[in-house]
């Protein structure tokens, strides 16, 4: 039975890795800005394309999941993401250096459409991934396993930072090498998941989920506060991941290895924080841990405004460590409170990931109008809201 659990859980963890591919839109912003010679705001359309589907598809997918089951939705998400990733490959964007002329031939538009489908796939995987983790988790280990799964997702997110500089420096290829690499990993995931023998458990309410029943949950003030916590957290994380390389370049002249440094300062702490978070949560309650991790985030973001290179490095590390477990904590705390409404809650909370589409363009516009440093007030405000969420969760 234990071996069966491992056999079915491993492809689910791999799905979280593939889910992280959607986060490539963060580091891709600075790459697209340079490749197509466009403004920061225009480049942030990549973030908009990648995350807008979270706002449009999450609740419908949650409802469809309630009717068709998690296995069906898992396959659907993987296939949609695979199609999105293959579009650039079949249009010549699979590793050769992208030239400025490509912007006039419509490849930028093709890229936006491909990222839109990748975002749709990532949306679907988010809707199914968080509740499906409950099916493969021992009783009492859901929060810790979800944090561990989110650390696997961070590995997938990290590829967006690590592969492009390597491809450019050593292979004379472009950042678009991400598309065939991601496609191969998703294809492996599809084959592995469907041969794993996964069988889902169901906890249904008295009535099937509907759009009305999903939105009716927002009448519960606690659910509304937690859903908005996801909105502001994801908006802050995508804003950070997309603008840290820009910050390092404009303020400190760090350019050639800017993506690698941004990964080391931001995503490596997120990765390590999620791994250790899974261990910490076996000894500390999720609510207390949420307050601690959000507080660290606030301190880190505040230090960025000192505009000192070493202090900035330390501040980004603190933000990464603080950000590491906010999403899985808010999600698991909310779902554990109402497990019979898990599909509807999942749809609502994944819808809130649309914050990753809304906040980064705002930050980009602030950066264009003032400075990249001042633009970091956007993620700071977002995380201050999450401090309110953390405090409120202590009282429920």
VOGU-3710 file (C-alpha; in Angstrom, 3 decimals, decimal comma):
1> xxxxxxxxxx> 0,000/0,000/0,000  2,879/2,296/0,830  4,557/1,573/-2,525  1,245/2,227/-4,293  1,059/5,605/-2,540  4,557/6,533/-3,715  3,781/5,314/-7,233  0,699/7,533/-7,488  2,136/10,555/-5,674  5,342/10,947/-7,703
11> xxxxxxxxxx> 3,635/11,933/-10,990  1,490/14,377/-8,978  4,672/15,994/-7,666  5,968/16,106/-11,257  2,745/17,918/-12,210  3,689/20,593/-9,674  7,059/20,880/-11,424  5,235/21,397/-14,737  2,873/23,836/-13,014  5,936/25,963/-12,286
21> xxxxxxxxxx> 6,577/26,416/-16,001  3,841/29,053/-16,004  6,043/31,140/-13,711  8,603/31,453/-16,512  6,694/34,576/-17,546  8,425/36,352/-14,660  12,062/36,133/-15,813  10,834/36,139/-19,428  9,753/39,792/-19,033  13,318/41,132/-18,968
31> xxxxxxxxxx> 14,324/38,781/-21,803  11,412/39,827/-24,020  12,011/43,508/-23,217  15,580/43,164/-24,488  14,797/40,884/-27,469  11,983/43,018/-28,853  13,267/46,411/-27,650  9,999/47,378/-25,959  9,058/49,252/-22,771  8,779/47,619/-19,373
41> xxxxxxxxxx> 4,998/48,016/-19,478  4,769/46,337/-22,906  6,995/43,474/-21,767  4,695/42,963/-18,786  2,009/41,927/-21,292  3,769/38,563/-21,024  2,711/38,433/-17,361  -0,795/39,540/-18,316  -1,064/36,778/-20,940  0,337/34,179/-18,560
51> xxxxxxxxxx> -1,909/34,907/-15,636  -5,159/36,298/-17,063  -6,491/32,772/-17,569  -6,397/32,214/-13,819  -9,147/34,816/-13,556  -11,172/33,392/-16,445  -10,795/29,615/-16,142  -10,310/28,705/-12,493  -13,945/28,573/-11,386  -15,184/26,839/-14,571
61> xxxxxxxxxx> -12,400/24,285/-14,152  -13,314/23,811/-10,490  -16,908/23,121/-11,524  -15,821/20,787/-14,322  -13,583/19,011/-11,830  -16,571/18,516/-9,542  -18,333/16,707/-12,390  -15,528/14,984/-14,305  -13,067/14,281/-11,531  -9,476/15,258/-10,771
71> xxxxxxxxxx> -7,818/12,771/-13,132  -9,689/14,225/-16,115  -8,738/17,795/-15,173  -5,098/16,836/-14,572  -4,834/15,430/-18,103  -6,666/18,424/-19,556  -4,270/20,893/-17,925  -1,173/19,030/-19,089  -2,451/18,798/-22,677  -3,414/22,497/-22,891
81> xxxxxxxxxx> 0,022/23,522/-21,567  1,728/21,173/-24,037  -0,163/22,699/-26,981  0,812/26,201/-25,849  4,480/25,233/-25,612  4,520/23,560/-29,020  3,154/26,652/-30,816  6,460/28,610/-30,550  8,392/25,466/-31,496  6,402/25,054/-34,728
91> xxxxxxxxxx> 6,835/28,775/-35,430  10,611/28,693/-35,292  11,052/29,895/-31,688  12,815/26,883/-30,246  16,301/28,056/-29,395  17,813/30,187/-32,201  18,507/33,793/-31,253  15,368/35,955/-31,563  16,062/39,119/-33,576  14,331/42,459/-33,425
101> xxxxxxxxxx> 12,860/41,785/-36,862  10,785/39,021/-35,296  8,663/41,686/-33,599  7,485/42,926/-36,997  6,738/39,443/-38,339  4,167/38,731/-35,672  6,267/36,424/-33,512  5,656/38,577/-30,473  1,897/38,107/-30,964  2,424/34,358/-31,422
111> xxxxxxxxxx> 4,446/34,355/-28,212  1,646/36,111/-26,318  -0,882/33,533/-27,575  1,417/30,644/-26,631  1,895/32,079/-23,139  -1,893/32,485/-22,905  -2,329/28,732/-23,481  0,527/27,916/-21,113  -1,264/30,051/-18,534  -4,518/28,169/-19,222
121> xxxxxxxxxx> -2,724/24,875/-18,654  -1,058/26,141/-15,484  -4,452/27,404/-14,275  -6,008/23,987/-14,774  -3,104/22,267/-13,025  -3,369/24,658/-10,077  -7,090/23,932/-9,733  -6,531/20,182/-9,642  -3,046/20,023/-8,120  -3,810/21,439/-4,698
131> xxxxxxxxxx> -6,847/19,239/-3,896  -5,337/16,158/-5,601  -2,408/16,443/-3,199  -4,905/15,749/-0,443  -5,684/12,391/-2,096  -2,057/11,260/-1,958  -1,249/12,691/1,497  -1,448/10,793/4,803  -3,931/12,205/7,301  -2,512/15,301/8,991
141> xxxxxxxxxx> 0,252/15,835/6,438  -1,664/17,824/3,826  -0,176/21,237/4,704  3,388/19,924/4,865  3,028/17,900/1,654  1,500/20,884/-0,119  4,472/23,008/0,940  6,803/20,307/-0,357  4,842/20,142/-3,626  5,119/23,927/-3,929
151> xxxxxxxxxx> 8,890/23,546/-3,492  8,853/21,176/-6,469  6,869/23,833/-8,336  9,640/26,292/-7,445  12,113/23,990/-9,198  9,992/24,278/-12,340  9,840/28,042/-11,883  13,625/28,135/-11,465  14,218/26,722/-14,929  13,015/30,044/-16,350
161> xxxxxxxxxx> 15,957/31,716/-14,599  18,610/29,029/-15,055  18,205/27,711/-18,604  18,239/30,961/-20,676  21,631/32,275/-19,465  23,129/28,784/-19,878  21,721/28,472/-23,414  22,965/31,926/-24,394  26,412/31,610/-22,801  27,381/28,057/-23,709
171> xxxxxxxxxx> 25,086/26,885/-26,525  24,608/30,105/-28,524  20,857/29,550/-28,221  18,125/31,900/-27,030  15,806/31,838/-24,015  13,194/30,155/-26,246  15,013/26,874/-25,567  12,528/26,738/-22,678  9,707/25,721/-25,030  11,038/22,336/-26,251
181> xxxxxxxxxx> 12,465/21,462/-22,820  9,151/22,196/-21,093  7,260/20,280/-23,805  9,321/17,136/-23,230  8,824/17,219/-19,457  5,058/17,683/-19,782  4,835/14,782/-22,234  6,666/12,577/-19,709  4,240/13,738/-17,007  1,199/12,794/-19,117
191> xxxxxxxxxx> 2,518/9,286/-19,749  3,631/8,732/-16,148  0,448/10,000/-14,513  -1,810/7,845/-16,679  0,212/4,710/-15,978  0,420/5,276/-12,205  -2,907/3,708/-11,263  -4,077/6,868/-9,463  -7,555/6,624/-7,924  -9,070/9,759/-6,460
201> xxxxxxxxxx> -11,116/10,139/-3,313  -14,132/12,428/-3,311  -15,761/14,538/-0,608  -18,924/16,000/-2,032  -21,389/18,411/-0,558  -25,125/18,038/-0,821  -25,229/19,734/-4,235  -22,820/19,810/-7,211  -20,619/22,851/-7,581  -21,874/25,729/-9,729
211> xxxxxxxxxx> -20,585/29,203/-10,551  -23,186/30,561/-8,148  -22,127/28,222/-5,345  -18,470/29,187/-5,872  -19,123/32,929/-5,677  -21,557/32,455/-2,794  -18,563/31,409/-0,698  -17,313/34,984/-0,959  -20,215/36,000/1,292  -18,190/34,335/4,015
221> xxxxxxxxxx> -15,882/37,164/5,119  -13,132/34,731/6,112  -13,104/33,103/2,672  -13,081/36,537/0,988  -10,104/37,704/3,044  -8,163/34,519/2,281  -8,957/34,617/-1,447  -7,739/38,214/-1,652  -4,622/37,101/0,213  -3,846/34,778/-2,705
231> xxxxxxxxxx> -4,546/37,616/-5,183  -2,086/39,995/-3,555  0,538/37,362/-2,787  0,765/36,038/-6,365  0,765/39,600/-7,717  3,679/40,387/-5,415  5,624/37,232/-6,325  5,284/37,712/-10,099  6,166/41,395/-9,718  9,303/40,450/-7,802
241> xxxxxxxxxx> 10,411/37,688/-10,180  9,942/39,893/-13,248  11,527/43,067/-11,882  14,449/41,790/-9,787  16,631/41,276/-12,916  15,653/44,787/-14,043  16,514/46,184/-10,592  19,931/44,500/-10,615  20,659/45,816/-14,117  19,486/49,419/-13,706
251> xxxxxxxxxx> 20,639/50,117/-10,151  23,819/48,042/-9,890  24,873/47,343/-13,492  24,528/43,557/-13,104  23,570/42,302/-16,543  25,369/39,265/-17,992  24,527/36,899/-15,143  21,551/38,884/-13,887  19,051/36,025/-14,234  21,284/33,577/-12,394
261> xxxxxxxxxx> 21,874/36,057/-9,602  18,148/36,850/-9,440  17,437/33,129/-9,127  20,093/32,671/-6,425  18,771/35,619/-4,425  15,027/35,025/-4,877  13,995/31,609/-6,151  16,677/29,579/-4,381  15,459/30,892/-0,983  11,883/30,137/-2,089
271> xxxxxxxxxx> 12,933/26,617/-3,037  14,818/26,028/0,217  12,077/27,709/2,231  9,414/25,399/0,833  11,464/22,285/1,493  12,145/23,347/5,083  8,568/24,611/5,431  7,275/21,094/4,916  9,419/20,005/7,883  8,581/23,003/10,077
281> xxxxxxxxxx> 4,854/22,428/9,576  5,134/19,036/11,246  5,933/20,881/14,478  4,376/24,351/14,093  0,750/25,181/13,321  0,079/26,599/9,833  -1,488/29,774/11,270  1,536/30,644/13,410  3,905/29,851/10,583  1,941/32,104/8,228
291> xxxxxxxxxx> 2,362/35,081/10,567  6,116/34,460/10,856  6,737/34,046/7,121  4,683/37,109/6,118  6,519/39,233/8,692  9,859/38,203/7,176  8,531/39,221/3,735  7,528/42,681/4,927  10,960/43,305/6,475  12,724/42,171/3,290
301> xxxxxxxxxx> 10,643/44,375/0,993  11,121/47,406/3,221  14,924/47,016/3,054  14,936/47,214/-0,761  14,217/50,946/-0,571  17,597/51,604/1,084  19,063/51,109/-2,427  22,351/49,684/-1,185  23,713/46,747/-3,177  24,541/44,380/-0,303
311> xxxxxxxxxx> 21,429/45,363/1,639  19,377/44,760/-1,514  20,879/41,273/-1,882  19,991/40,455/1,726  16,513/41,949/1,355  15,723/39,848/-1,740  16,853/36,705/0,100  14,559/37,586/3,018  11,644/38,179/0,645  12,264/34,802/-1,001
321> xxxxxxxxxx> 12,353/33,012/2,344  9,237/34,858/3,467  7,345/34,222/0,235  8,191/30,519/0,224  5,170/29,191/2,086  2,546/31,926/1,900  0,542/30,368/-0,959  0,362/26,789/0,368  -0,360/28,050/3,882  -3,274/30,280/2,873
331> xxxxxxxxxx> -4,626/27,571/0,563  -4,373/24,674/3,025  -5,670/26,691/5,990  -8,755/27,642/3,988  -9,414/24,194/2,491  -8,894/22,452/5,838  -11,575/24,704/7,298  -14,128/23,665/4,621  -12,949/20,359/3,054  -16,426/19,536/1,718
341> xxxxxxxxxx> -16,196/22,634/-0,512  -12,631/21,935/-1,677  -13,415/22,013/-5,425  -15,221/25,358/-5,156  -12,575/26,815/-2,859  -9,846/25,618/-5,204  -11,586/27,317/-8,127  -11,960/30,560/-6,199  -8,433/30,634/-4,835  -6,811/29,741/-8,124
351> xxxxxxxxxx> -8,933/32,466/-9,753  -7,211/34,851/-7,359  -3,880/33,989/-9,001  -5,008/36,539/-11,608  -3,229/38,948/-9,277  -0,142/37,861/-11,208  -1,690/39,474/-14,294  -2,856/42,695/-12,617  -0,077/43,846/-10,308  3,041/43,403/-12,546
361> xxxxxxxxxx> 1,806/45,759/-15,334  0,981/48,321/-12,635  4,488/47,906/-11,263  5,911/48,192/-14,781  4,032/51,437/-15,367  5,277/52,855/-12,057  8,834/51,877/-13,059  8,457/53,647/-16,438  7,035/56,794/-14,818  9,408/57,003/-11,836
371> xxxxxxxxxx> 12,138/54,474/-11,044  12,512/50,732/-10,641  13,159/51,162/-6,900  9,960/53,133/-6,269  8,035/50,509/-8,240  8,688/48,004/-5,445  6,079/49,813/-3,371  3,504/47,717/-5,295  4,599/44,309/-3,910  5,154/45,920/-0,492
381> xxxxxxxxxx> 1,524/47,064/-0,313  0,396/43,608/-1,463  2,345/41,844/1,279  1,145/44,281/3,932  -2,352/43,033/3,081  -1,121/39,493/3,684  0,118/40,574/7,079  -3,498/41,498/7,803  -4,539/38,032/6,521  -2,031/36,336/8,806
391> xxxxxx> -3,217/38,299/11,840  -6,867/37,581/11,059  -6,218/33,853/10,663  -4,935/33,743/14,260  -8,368/34,713/15,518  -10,437/32,118/13,628
//
